[in-house]
Amino acid sequence: MPSAHITFDQTGDKIAGRIRKMRPSAVRSLFAAAVRPDIISLSGGMPDVSLLPEESIRDATRAAIEDERAVALQYGGTDGRLETRQVVCGLMRDLGVRCKPDEVMLTTGAQSALDLIAKTFIDPGDIVLAEGPTYLGALQAFSAYEPDVRCIPFDDEGMRMDLLEAELERIGKGNPRLKFCYVIPNFQNPGGVTMVPERRKRLLELSHEYGFMVVEDDPYGRLRYDGGHMIPLKALDARVVYLGTISKIFAPGLRTGWIVAPKDVLARINLAKQGTDLCGSSFDQIVVEHYFTDTPWERTLQRFLSVYRERRDAMLGALDEFFPPEARWTHPEGGLFVWVTLPDYVDTGSMLGAALDAGVTYVPGDSFYPDGVTGRNCMRINFSYETPENIVEAVRRLAKVIEERLELYRVFIAAGAIKAPEEAEASENATACANSDGSAPVDQSR
Ligand SMILES: Cc1ncc(COP(=O)(O)O)c(C=O)c1O
């Protein structure tokens, strides 16, 4: 006879300390809410794969199913399929980076590359430098290896080199604890800002002076809607460890990314990768290879660009129209995200419930900082996935929620319950999350 039984969490006390300390990704948690039909999601970073031509998918997949089935269904090498790495070399050449297939490793998306790099280079307590705010998936990947992540604020020209230098002076030259600087120079996630050429050059100079590696994460470099191409750090310095992915220019469902790095670095990462997955998906790699050789993928990319440009413009227009004057936001020339900064008395984490009730989601700003506190008055909003009409409606709903918060605080301030920020202070505080030292704010123009 079946008997009722109660299950206890019997492994709770067995969990490793590093996992205990890890925070779930706010984006992953919001995934469930985002599928509700009444919700317009500005929270994910999803490309609109409905823009991919069916024919291209069919042609690319046919090779894996028909012509190369035996290879596609088999284990492959740890570094990934040679022909696909050759295709990656071609994609890198377009960006101005010359590399050979033995300087390329295929990974399960750029996400697993982040994990492998952390696994290879970080001991507990090691110092990692990153922009602040930075990609939350990188923070998650790194956190398993327990580094001391130091965030360097950015402004609308990318990571602040004066603040980086100040941090490096505190760390000291040749400090063995200092491992690498992780940067997203193009259309940063979540900031949307791009690092200008002078700062790229300076970052590389500092990396030699202070002895740290540069990890350049570039999922958005080809998603440019205005302005000219920026030379990757990797094209300026062969020691840079470069991460690429097909996720935003093709499809994230085919989990394929890559690391371009000097051979000695890749040999170390290869060891780490063997224990992680033996090899990536041969099937995915074959599909990717054929997509970039047998289909008009550049024409498809142009379609992505024109659709995303229209959506970005819809978002920036709606922000101008509906958001309160106290709000500030970035004006990205590419990528998928706008970073919004509200007065520092607004907590976007606690505001999320009201936003969900109003039928809109975003990602609270504190998710993009390792301390989980900084950035509480900020939010990341995405423009790649929803139609322009939905984006405008979502921004209108969000503006209403924010306005209600501001009203509440205005009442508190009028009653003397909290202090009214001075006009000057207000603009400084409004960007405190990006400028913890009170440095120049992120793109203040509206
Ligand atoms: C900056 C950055 N790096 C890495 C990734 C992960 O990309 P992939 O889908 O290739 O794992 C993302 C995904 O959004 C990202 O924004």
Ligand as a Chemical Component Dictionary entry (heavy atoms), coordinates in Angstrom:
data_LIG
# 
_chem_comp.id                   LIG 
_chem_comp.type                 NON-POLYMER 
_chem_comp.pdbx_formal_charge   0 
_chem_comp.three_letter_code    LIG 
# 
loop_
_chem_comp_atom.comp_id 
_chem_comp_atom.atom_id 
_chem_comp_atom.alt_atom_id 
_chem_comp_atom.type_symbol 
_chem_comp_atom.charge 
_chem_comp_atom.model_Cartn_x 
_chem_comp_atom.model_Cartn_y 
_chem_comp_atom.model_Cartn_z 
_chem_comp_atom.pdbx_ordinal 
LIG C1 C1 C 0 27.890 40.034 -22.467 1  
LIG C2 C2 C 0 27.418 38.634 -22.688 2  
LIG N1 N1 N 0 28.302 37.636 -22.656 3  
LIG C3 C3 C 0 27.918 36.370 -22.843 4  
LIG C4 C4 C 0 26.602 36.037 -23.068 5  
LIG C5 C5 C 0 26.216 34.604 -23.243 6  
LIG O1 O1 O 0 26.039 34.309 -24.585 7  
LIG P1 P1 P 0 25.793 32.848 -25.132 8  
LIG O2 O2 O 0 24.368 32.778 -25.540 9  
LIG O3 O3 O 0 26.717 32.718 -26.284 10 
LIG O4 O4 O 0 26.124 31.876 -24.054 11 
LIG C6 C6 C 0 25.640 37.054 -23.107 12 
LIG C7 C7 C 0 24.232 36.720 -23.321 13 
LIG O5 O5 O 0 23.348 37.511 -23.302 14 
LIG C8 C8 C 0 26.060 38.384 -22.915 15 
LIG O6 O6 O 0 25.209 39.406 -22.929 16 
# 
loop_
_chem_comp_bond.comp_id 
_chem_comp_bond.atom_id_1 
_chem_comp_bond.atom_id_2 
_chem_comp_bond.value_order 
_chem_comp_bond.pdbx_ordinal 
LIG C1 C2 SING 1  
LIG C2 N1 SING 2  
LIG C2 C8 DOUB 3  
LIG N1 C3 DOUB 4  
LIG C3 C4 SING 5  
LIG C4 C5 SING 6  
LIG C4 C6 DOUB 7  
LIG C5 O1 SING 8  
LIG O1 P1 SING 9  
LIG P1 O2 DOUB 10 
LIG P1 O3 SING 11 
LIG P1 O4 SING 12 
LIG C6 C7 SING 13 
LIG C6 C8 SING 14 
LIG C7 O5 DOUB 15 
LIG C8 O6 SING 16 
# 
